[in-house]
Amino acid sequence: MESSAPLLKHLDELRIRIFKMFFALVITTGISFAFSQQMIEYLALPIGGISRLVSIELTENVAIFMKVSLLGGFVLGMPVIVYQIMAFVLPGLKRNEQTWLFLMVPFATLLFAAGVAFTWFVMLPSAIPFLTSFMGITTQVRPENYFGFITRMMFWIGICFELPLIIMFLAKLKLVTSRQLLSGWRYAIVVMAMMAAAVTPTVDPVNMGLVMAPLMVLYVISIVLAAIVGRG
């Protein structure tokens, strides 16, 4: 029992921090409920407003309202969640590891936000008109399909924008070097093309190119970061 006391103490701390995260999500979701209608109207702008959406199920509108509220609550509660995770992890890390963590968390947040902004301002305005007018057939879009589509797009492109952070982490572990990344640029282009094809909702080269262009810029940034980390 004496040897397991530290473990029980850590588990108790983890339980308390999970409860705090859950309580924060409840509060932020409640706040998000008050603005769900405005968020839905804003998210529907790329397709021309909520009047362009057609619901075919009795509970579909309520389900969308709840999903958007939960999504908004999760976004609002993210700072509290990140803080609780870091407060639990930091005491077990060395000083240099704590420094890296403090640098990587805001960096990852900014990259993900950049990917979401790119999707909203560049990808969706070009992809949605193409999809809704393809072959000249009138498309009646369901709310569940539309909101699920744009949130998946923003999430996965946001994940793709984490490429420099992932490569910097691999370089820190000595698994890759800037020289290897520079010499393997041809393979990198093939991988980025596959990623763009998987993420892009359309098969036309224009939208694929819109995704590949920032990925190539991020790859160059990744080489620079790998060189800095490797030199350190």
C-alpha positions as a Markdown table, in Angstrom:
| # | Residue | x | y | z |
|---|---|---|---|---|
| 1 | Met | 0.0 | 0.0 | 0.0 |
| 2 | Glu | 2.9 | 2.4 | 0.8 |
| 3 | Ser | 4.5 | 1.7 | -2.6 |
| 4 | Ser | 1.2 | 2.4 | -4.4 |
| 5 | Ala | 0.5 | 5.6 | -2.6 |
| 6 | Pro | 2.2 | 7.9 | -5.2 |
| 7 | Leu | 0.2 | 6.2 | -8.0 |
| 8 | Leu | -3.1 | 6.6 | -6.1 |
| 9 | Lys | -2.2 | 10.3 | -5.6 |
| 10 | His | -1.6 | 10.8 | -9.3 |
| 11 | Leu | -4.8 | 9.0 | -10.2 |
| 12 | Asp | -6.7 | 11.2 | -7.7 |
| 13 | Glu | -5.2 | 14.3 | -9.3 |
| 14 | Leu | -6.1 | 13.0 | -12.8 |
| 15 | Arg | -9.7 | 12.4 | -11.6 |
| 16 | Ile | -9.9 | 16.0 | -10.3 |
| 17 | Arg | -8.5 | 17.5 | -13.5 |
| 18 | Ile | -10.9 | 15.4 | -15.7 |
| 19 | Phe | -13.8 | 16.6 | -13.6 |
| 20 | Lys | -12.6 | 20.3 | -14.0 |
| 21 | Met | -12.4 | 19.8 | -17.8 |
| 22 | Phe | -15.9 | 18.3 | -17.9 |
| 23 | Phe | -17.3 | 21.1 | -15.7 |
| 24 | Ala | -15.7 | 23.7 | -18.0 |
| 25 | Leu | -17.2 | 22.0 | -21.1 |
| 26 | Val | -20.6 | 22.1 | -19.4 |
| 27 | Ile | -20.3 | 25.8 | -18.8 |
| 28 | Thr | -18.9 | 26.7 | -22.2 |
| 29 | Thr | -21.5 | 24.5 | -24.0 |
| 30 | Gly | -24.2 | 26.3 | -22.0 |
| 31 | Ile | -22.8 | 29.6 | -23.3 |
| 32 | Ser | -22.6 | 28.3 | -26.8 |
| 33 | Phe | -26.3 | 27.4 | -26.7 |
| 34 | Ala | -27.1 | 31.1 | -26.6 |
| 35 | Phe | -25.2 | 31.7 | -29.8 |
| 36 | Ser | -25.9 | 28.5 | -31.7 |
| 37 | Gln | -28.3 | 30.1 | -34.2 |
| 38 | Gln | -25.8 | 32.8 | -35.1 |
| 39 | Met | -23.0 | 30.2 | -35.5 |
| 40 | Ile | -25.3 | 28.1 | -37.8 |
| 41 | Glu | -26.1 | 31.1 | -39.9 |
| 42 | Tyr | -22.4 | 32.0 | -40.2 |
| 43 | Leu | -21.4 | 28.4 | -41.1 |
| 44 | Ala | -24.1 | 28.4 | -43.8 |
| 45 | Leu | -22.7 | 31.4 | -45.6 |
| 46 | Pro | -20.6 | 29.5 | -48.1 |
| 47 | Ile | -23.7 | 27.7 | -49.5 |
| 48 | Gly | -25.8 | 30.9 | -49.5 |
| 49 | Gly | -27.4 | 30.8 | -46.1 |
| 50 | Ile | -29.6 | 28.4 | -44.2 |
| 51 | Ser | -32.5 | 29.0 | -46.6 |
| 52 | Arg | -30.5 | 26.8 | -49.1 |
| 53 | Leu | -30.6 | 23.8 | -46.8 |
| 54 | Val | -33.4 | 21.3 | -46.9 |
| 55 | Ser | -34.3 | 19.1 | -43.9 |
| 56 | Ile | -36.0 | 15.8 | -44.6 |
| 57 | Glu | -36.1 | 14.4 | -41.0 |
| 58 | Leu | -38.2 | 15.6 | -38.1 |
| 59 | Thr | -35.3 | 15.8 | -35.6 |
| 60 | Glu | -32.6 | 16.8 | -38.0 |
| 61 | Asn | -32.7 | 20.6 | -37.2 |
| 62 | Val | -32.6 | 19.9 | -33.5 |
| 63 | Ala | -29.6 | 17.5 | -33.9 |
| 64 | Ile | -27.7 | 20.1 | -35.9 |
| 65 | Phe | -28.4 | 22.7 | -33.3 |
| 66 | Met | -27.1 | 20.4 | -30.6 |
| 67 | Lys | -24.0 | 19.4 | -32.5 |
| 68 | Val | -23.1 | 23.0 | -33.3 |
| 69 | Ser | -23.6 | 24.0 | -29.6 |
| 70 | Leu | -21.3 | 21.1 | -28.5 |
| 71 | Leu | -18.7 | 22.1 | -31.1 |
| 72 | Gly | -18.8 | 25.7 | -29.9 |
| 73 | Gly | -18.6 | 24.6 | -26.3 |
| 74 | Phe | -15.6 | 22.5 | -27.1 |
| 75 | Val | -13.8 | 25.3 | -28.9 |
| 76 | Leu | -14.5 | 27.8 | -26.0 |
| 77 | Gly | -13.4 | 25.2 | -23.4 |
| 78 | Met | -10.2 | 24.3 | -25.2 |
| 79 | Pro | -7.9 | 26.7 | -23.2 |
| 80 | Val | -9.1 | 25.2 | -20.0 |
| 81 | Ile | -8.6 | 21.6 | -21.3 |
| 82 | Val | -5.1 | 22.4 | -22.5 |
| 83 | Tyr | -4.3 | 24.1 | -19.2 |
| 84 | Gln | -5.5 | 21.1 | -17.1 |
| 85 | Ile | -3.5 | 18.7 | -19.3 |
| 86 | Met | -0.3 | 20.7 | -19.1 |
| 87 | Ala | -0.7 | 21.2 | -15.3 |
| 88 | Phe | -0.9 | 17.4 | -14.9 |
| 89 | Val | 2.0 | 16.6 | -17.2 |
| 90 | Leu | 4.5 | 19.4 | -16.5 |
| 91 | Pro | 5.6 | 18.3 | -13.0 |
| 92 | Gly | 6.9 | 15.1 | -14.5 |
| 93 | Leu | 9.0 | 16.7 | -17.2 |
| 94 | Lys | 12.6 | 18.1 | -17.2 |
| 95 | Arg | 13.1 | 21.8 | -17.6 |
| 96 | Asn | 14.1 | 21.6 | -21.3 |
| 97 | Glu | 11.1 | 19.3 | -21.9 |
| 98 | Gln | 8.8 | 21.9 | -20.3 |
| 99 | Thr | 10.3 | 24.6 | -22.6 |
| 100 | Trp | 9.6 | 22.5 | -25.6 |
| 101 | Leu | 6.0 | 21.8 | -24.5 |
| 102 | Phe | 5.4 | 25.5 | -23.9 |
| 103 | Leu | 6.6 | 26.2 | -27.4 |
| 104 | Met | 4.8 | 23.4 | -29.2 |
| 105 | Val | 1.3 | 23.9 | -27.7 |
| 106 | Pro | 0.8 | 27.5 | -29.0 |
| 107 | Phe | 2.6 | 26.6 | -32.3 |
| 108 | Ala | 0.2 | 23.6 | -32.8 |
| 109 | Thr | -2.8 | 25.8 | -32.0 |
| 110 | Leu | -1.7 | 28.5 | -34.5 |
| 111 | Leu | -1.1 | 25.9 | -37.3 |
| 112 | Phe | -4.4 | 24.3 | -36.8 |
| 113 | Ala | -6.2 | 27.7 | -36.8 |
| 114 | Ala | -4.3 | 28.6 | -40.0 |
| 115 | Gly | -5.6 | 25.3 | -41.6 |
| 116 | Val | -9.2 | 26.1 | -40.5 |
| 117 | Ala | -8.9 | 29.7 | -41.8 |
| 118 | Phe | -7.5 | 28.4 | -45.1 |
| 119 | Thr | -10.4 | 26.0 | -45.5 |
| 120 | Trp | -13.0 | 28.6 | -44.7 |
| 121 | Phe | -11.6 | 31.5 | -46.8 |
| 122 | Val | -10.1 | 29.6 | -49.7 |
| 123 | Met | -11.3 | 26.0 | -50.0 |
| 124 | Leu | -15.0 | 26.1 | -49.3 |
| 125 | Pro | -15.8 | 29.2 | -51.5 |
| 126 | Ser | -14.4 | 27.2 | -54.5 |
| 127 | Ala | -15.4 | 23.7 | -53.6 |
| 128 | Ile | -19.1 | 24.2 | -52.6 |
| 129 | Pro | -20.2 | 26.0 | -55.9 |
| 130 | Phe | -18.5 | 23.3 | -57.9 |
| 131 | Leu | -20.2 | 20.5 | -55.9 |
| 132 | Thr | -23.7 | 22.1 | -55.9 |
| 133 | Ser | -23.6 | 22.9 | -59.7 |
| 134 | Phe | -21.8 | 19.9 | -61.1 |
| 135 | Met | -23.4 | 18.7 | -64.4 |
| 136 | Gly | -26.0 | 21.4 | -64.1 |
| 137 | Ile | -28.1 | 19.3 | -61.7 |
| 138 | Thr | -29.8 | 21.2 | -58.9 |
| 139 | Thr | -28.6 | 20.0 | -55.5 |
| 140 | Gln | -30.8 | 20.1 | -52.4 |
| 141 | Val | -28.4 | 19.9 | -49.5 |
| 142 | Arg | -29.3 | 18.5 | -46.1 |
| 143 | Pro | -28.2 | 20.3 | -43.0 |
| 144 | Glu | -26.6 | 17.2 | -41.5 |
| 145 | Asn | -24.6 | 16.5 | -44.7 |
| 146 | Tyr | -23.5 | 20.1 | -45.1 |
| 147 | Phe | -22.4 | 20.8 | -41.6 |
| 148 | Gly | -20.7 | 17.4 | -41.3 |
| 149 | Phe | -18.9 | 18.1 | -44.6 |
| 150 | Ile | -17.5 | 21.5 | -43.7 |
| 151 | Thr | -16.5 | 20.5 | -40.1 |
| 152 | Arg | -14.6 | 17.4 | -41.5 |
| 153 | Met | -12.9 | 19.6 | -44.1 |
| 154 | Met | -11.8 | 22.2 | -41.5 |
| 155 | Phe | -10.6 | 19.5 | -39.1 |
| 156 | Trp | -8.6 | 17.4 | -41.5 |
| 157 | Ile | -7.0 | 20.3 | -43.3 |
| 158 | Gly | -6.2 | 21.8 | -39.9 |
| 159 | Ile | -4.5 | 18.4 | -39.1 |
| 160 | Cys | -2.5 | 18.6 | -42.4 |
| 161 | Phe | -1.2 | 22.0 | -41.4 |
| 162 | Glu | 0.4 | 20.4 | -38.4 |
| 163 | Leu | 3.1 | 19.0 | -40.7 |
| 164 | Pro | 5.9 | 21.3 | -39.6 |
| 165 | Leu | 5.3 | 20.4 | -35.9 |
| 166 | Ile | 5.3 | 16.7 | -36.7 |
| 167 | Ile | 8.5 | 16.9 | -38.6 |
| 168 | Met | 10.2 | 19.1 | -36.0 |
| 169 | Phe | 9.2 | 16.4 | -33.4 |
| 170 | Leu | 10.7 | 13.6 | -35.5 |
| 171 | Ala | 13.8 | 15.7 | -36.0 |
| 172 | Lys | 14.1 | 16.2 | -32.2 |
| 173 | Leu | 14.0 | 12.4 | -31.9 |
| 174 | Lys | 16.7 | 12.1 | -34.5 |
| 175 | Leu | 14.4 | 10.1 | -36.8 |
| 176 | Val | 14.8 | 12.5 | -39.7 |
| 177 | Thr | 17.2 | 15.3 | -40.7 |
| 178 | Ser | 16.9 | 18.4 | -42.8 |
| 179 | Arg | 19.3 | 16.8 | -45.3 |
| 180 | Gln | 17.1 | 13.8 | -45.7 |
| 181 | Leu | 14.0 | 16.0 | -46.1 |
| 182 | Leu | 15.7 | 18.1 | -48.7 |
| 183 | Ser | 16.9 | 15.1 | -50.8 |
| 184 | Gly | 13.5 | 13.4 | -50.6 |
| 185 | Trp | 11.5 | 16.3 | -51.9 |
| 186 | Arg | 10.2 | 14.2 | -54.8 |
| 187 | Tyr | 8.7 | 11.6 | -52.5 |
| 188 | Ala | 7.3 | 14.4 | -50.4 |
| 189 | Ile | 5.4 | 15.8 | -53.4 |
| 190 | Val | 3.9 | 12.4 | -54.0 |
| 191 | Val | 2.8 | 12.1 | -50.3 |
| 192 | Met | 1.4 | 15.6 | -50.3 |
| 193 | Ala | -0.6 | 14.9 | -53.5 |
| 194 | Met | -2.0 | 11.8 | -51.8 |
| 195 | Met | -2.9 | 13.8 | -48.8 |
| 196 | Ala | -4.6 | 16.5 | -50.9 |
| 197 | Ala | -6.5 | 13.9 | -52.8 |
| 198 | Ala | -7.8 | 12.3 | -49.6 |
| 199 | Val | -8.8 | 15.6 | -48.0 |
| 200 | Thr | -10.1 | 17.4 | -51.1 |
| 201 | Pro | -13.9 | 16.8 | -51.6 |
| 202 | Thr | -13.6 | 17.1 | -55.4 |
| 203 | Val | -11.4 | 15.3 | -58.0 |
| 204 | Asp | -10.5 | 18.4 | -60.1 |
| 205 | Pro | -6.9 | 19.5 | -60.1 |
| 206 | Val | -7.7 | 23.1 | -59.1 |
| 207 | Asn | -9.0 | 22.2 | -55.6 |
| 208 | Met | -6.2 | 19.7 | -55.2 |
| 209 | Gly | -3.7 | 22.4 | -56.1 |
| 210 | Leu | -5.2 | 24.7 | -53.6 |
| 211 | Val | -4.5 | 22.2 | -50.8 |
| 212 | Met | -1.0 | 21.2 | -52.2 |
| 213 | Ala | 0.3 | 24.7 | -52.4 |
| 214 | Pro | 0.3 | 25.5 | -48.7 |
| 215 | Leu | 1.5 | 22.0 | -47.9 |
| 216 | Met | 4.5 | 22.5 | -50.0 |
| 217 | Val | 5.2 | 25.8 | -48.3 |
| 218 | Leu | 4.8 | 24.1 | -44.9 |
| 219 | Tyr | 7.2 | 21.4 | -46.1 |
| 220 | Val | 9.9 | 24.0 | -46.7 |
| 221 | Ile | 9.2 | 25.5 | -43.3 |
| 222 | Ser | 9.6 | 21.9 | -41.9 |
| 223 | Ile | 13.0 | 21.6 | -43.5 |
| 224 | Val | 14.1 | 24.8 | -41.8 |
| 225 | Leu | 12.8 | 23.8 | -38.5 |
| 226 | Ala | 14.4 | 20.4 | -38.7 |
| 227 | Ala | 17.7 | 22.1 | -39.5 |
| 228 | Ile | 17.4 | 24.3 | -36.4 |
| 229 | Val | 16.4 | 21.4 | -34.2 |
| 230 | Gly | 19.2 | 19.2 | -35.6 |
| 231 | Arg | 21.8 | 21.9 | -35.0 |
| 232 | Gly | 20.6 | 22.4 | -31.5 |
